[in-house]
Amino acid sequence: MFRGIVQGFAVLMALSLVGCSSLNDETQKLAEVKVAQIPAKPKSVTLLDKVVWNAQKQQGKMYRWGGTSPVTGFDCSGLTQYAFRNGAQVMIPRTAAEQYAAAVKVSRTQAGKGDLVFFNTHGKRVSHVGIYLGKDRFVHAPRTGKAITTSNLKGYWENHLVGFGRIPGACRPSYS
């Protein structure tokens, strides 16, 4: 990265010494390419980015009722608990209903990447949970016989939506 900045600076200095009026088309294009190659400052990674990454890394693994491990499989709340523990070093309760109770409720329009999304799938107030990815998508462990996947928040899932929740302590920059 530093080398690219130095090269870009050198090209700009050469151009200013030579004078723009004496540039041929090829030199002008080279200068434009060198300047365009200077990278923008990278976006900082948040703990919620790490939470999402830890959950998405489990995609394809099979659902297992009571599961809390990548080795044996996950149920929905086991997946969210694992992702928050490993991604943000934040312990959240074990069940979907307990996670709902512990979360700070946010509206659908305020929900962001890494927030929890809760559903009523078994006649209970909250019986399923996933991790919201934004743009009406979430990652979750759906049910027995299904693998951890990303789903759209429409149809069945929209009809069973209870709400969104934010986990205190997980909404901060990552320093590693």
N, C-alpha and C positions, 0 to 999 in steps of 0.2 A: 504494500500500500504506500509506504514512504517513498519507494523508488518511483512509483507512478506520479506522485505529487512533485518530486524533484524534477522528473522528466517534463511534466507539464509546465512547471515554473521555468525551466531552461528554455523551452520552446517560446514561451511568452516573452522572456528576456531577449532572446535572439530576435524576435519579431519587432520588439520595441527599438532595438539597436539598428536594425536594417531599415526600418521604416515600412509602413504598410503599403505605400505606393509602389514599392519595387517587388512585391510578392507576386510570384506566378500562381496559377490556379492550384498546382500540386502542393506547393508550400502552404497555401492557405488551408487546403483540406487537411493536411497533416497537423497543422496547428489546431484546427477544430476538433479532430479526433483525439489529440492528446488532452485537450481541455475536457472533452466529454468523458474521458476515462477516469477522471478524478472522482473517486467514490464518495457518495453521500455518507454522513455519519450513520452508522448502523443503529437501528432501533434497539433500545435496551430490552432485555428479556425480563419478564415479570415472573413472579412465583406462579401466577395463574397460567402463564404459558407453559411452565414446567408441569403443572397439574394436568393440563390438557394433553401434553406430550406423553406423560406417564399413562394416562387412560388410553390414548390412541395407540400406544405401543402394544396394548393387550388385544387389539382387534384381531379377530379370527380365532381366539381362544374360546372354548365352549363355556356356556353358562353352567354353573354348579350351585345349587341351592346351599346357602350357608358358606359358600366359598369366599376366601379372602386372600388368595395367593395366585401368582402367575403359574405356579407349578401345578396346582390342583384345580384351578379355575375360580371364577368369581360369580357371585350373585350381584344384583344391581348396587346395593349399598356397600358390599365388600369392595367393588371396583372403585366407587367414589372415595371410600375410606383409604384404600391403598394409594390412589392418585394424590390425595391431599397430604397423606403422610410422607410419601416419597418425593412429591413435587414441591411442597411448600413447608414441610416439617410441621404441619398442623394436624393435630388429632381431632377427628370428628367422631360423633357417636356411630354405633354399628348399624342401626336399622334406618330405613328410609323415613319412617315417622319421627324417629329421634333426630335425624339430620334436619328434617323440616322444622322441628321445634327449636333447634340450635341456630338456624340460619336467620339472617336479617332479611325480611321479605322485600323484594323489589318488583316493580311492575315489569311487564313484558317489554315495554319500550325502554326501560332502564337496564334490562338484563344484558350482560356482556359475557365475553369469553371467560370460561372458568366458573361461572355461577352454576349453582345446582338448579335442575328443573325437576319438578315433582308431579306425580300422576296418581290418580285413583283408578287402579285397575282391578281391584278385588272387592269393591263395595266398602272398603275402609277409606277413611279420609285421605291418607297418603300410604300407598303401597308400592310405589316404584319411584326410582330416582335415576337421573343421568347427569352428565356434565354438558352444559350449554357451550356450543362452539360459535354462536352468533349466526346471523342470517337464517334463523329458524331451523338450525341443525343441532343435534346433540349426540354424544357417544354414550352407550349404555350396554348393559348385559340384559337382554330382553326377557328370556324365559328358558326353561328346560328345553333342550333340543336345538337351541339357537346359539350362534356365536356372538361375541361382543362385536358391535357394529355401530355405524353412524346412521341415524334416521332423521327424517324430516319431520318437523313439527306441524303436521297436517293430517287430515283424516282421523284415524283412530287416536293418534297421540294428541292431536289438538282437542278432540272431543273428551279426552280423559285428563286434560291438563288441570292441575290444581294451582300451580304458580311457580315462581322463581325465588331463589334464596341465595344470599351472599354469605360466605363464611368469614367471620371476623379473623383478622390475622393473616389472611392469605392474599390480601389485596395490597401488595407492596412490591417494590422492585427487587429483583434478585441480584445479589452481590457476588455470585460465583460464576 
